[in-house]
Amino acid sequence: MKIIGLHWRWWVVGMLFTATGLNFLDRQVLSIAIIKIQEEFNISDVQYGWLNTAFLISYGLMFTLGGRLIDLVGGRLGLAFAVGIWSVANAFHGLANNYHQLMGFRFLLGIGEGACFPGAAKSVYEWFDKKERALANGIAIGGAAVGAVVAPPLTIWLTNLYGWRSGFILPGLLGLLWVGIWLLFPKRNPELKLTPTQVKAKPVPFADLFRMKSTWTFVGIRFLLDPVFYFMMFWIPKYLNEEKLVSFELIGDIFWIPFFALGVSNILGGYLSGLLIQKGISLDRSRKWIMGLAALLSMVCPFINVVSSIGLGIFLMSLLMLAHGFWITNYITAISDMYGEKATSTVVGLSGTAGTLSALIVNPLIGLIVSHYSYTPLWIASGLLYPLAFLLFIFLIPRIKPIFENN
């Protein structure tokens, strides 16, 4: 029997929030558990690097392939498949007995997780109109920040109680429970009035999408900006320890703060965009004004490397993550505004693949810059890339509006 109730679309958003939270939680367990796994399996740092690469390769590929699948079958079935695959893969990590098994399960984890955010964007489009869509997207992807905050303490707690394998198995079982509940929901919001053309919309061929300037704009901007986010995720603990002499224990106590700011701004950025639309401001200006504010806030980055106070540095990092949350929520919502039923997940997926590819290319370059120069060029670049992306966006996409008829 399917779930039915008043305002049930917000229950859908709650499920999406949980899914993106599990997505980031599951991918981060290994970064904490590896300390124990290396002792048991005798895995080198190089092999650990390859485990992360295996995940990124399948994750990047499935951003596009998974997005395409979800445009074909819809958010309900597509997300059920994705969460089911990555939950099984995550639980299997806890059953692994050697490095090669971990490698295979890590690759499988990426296959499932790559479809998460295209699926969330598609589901929001299927359940919300343009006035509420940005807020719904913000809540949905805000779960990822919560997952990033929860992963370290939860994994350490489970490991201390039951061993490192439990840190993989329990979240995997929770994911399978999520799938069972998610399948109780209908395919789309029955309260949304859609035309027969919209309901039966077929995905746009890739060749047609690649002929559109807007597609290349969304893909190119994600390629340009994702390295800033990965820089924050992968390099800041090392930066705090080496450049600011922050202890390992203190890093664990404070590094969650910028990601908490990210979760707040995902939701707040969507709310503000929707509020502007309700005030009578056009959809185009509402999305772009918030993205412009994000670009302005990101310009604090060069000062992070200058301030001597650790507290002030974390505050400025939080402003950067606040900017990213404002940006990414309205960026993804703009894709759904333009591509609608026919290609939202596909274009979100293509852009996500571009971002992952960029991370694979840029991360070794970051190491090279840090080793031979300093972190200074990286902070300067981080402060310039969002304003550059915003200028490209408003120039190449003069107006955010539906591309296809009956969209």
Buried (B, 14 or more C-beta within 10 A) or exposed (E): EEEEEEEBBBBBBEBBBBBBBBBBBBBBBBBBBBEBBBEEBEBEEEBBEBBBBBBBBBBBBBBBBBBBBBBEBBBBBBBBBBBBBBBBBBBBBBEBEEBEBBBBBBBBBBBBBBBBBBBBBBBBBBBBBBBBBBBBBBBBBBBBBBBBBBBBEBBBEBBEEEBBBBBBBBBBBBBBEBBEEBEEBBBBBEEEEBEEEBEEBEBBEBEEBEEBEBBBBBBBBBBBBBBBBBBBBBBBBEBBBEBBEBEEEBBBEBBBBBBBBBBBBBBBBBBBBBBBBEEEBEBBBBBBBBBBBBBBBBBBBBBBBEBEEBEEBBBBBBBBBBBBBBBBBBBBBBBBBBBBBBBBBBBBBBBBBBBBBBBBEBBEEBEEBBEEEEBBBBBEBBBBBBBBBBEBBBEBBEEBEBBBEBB
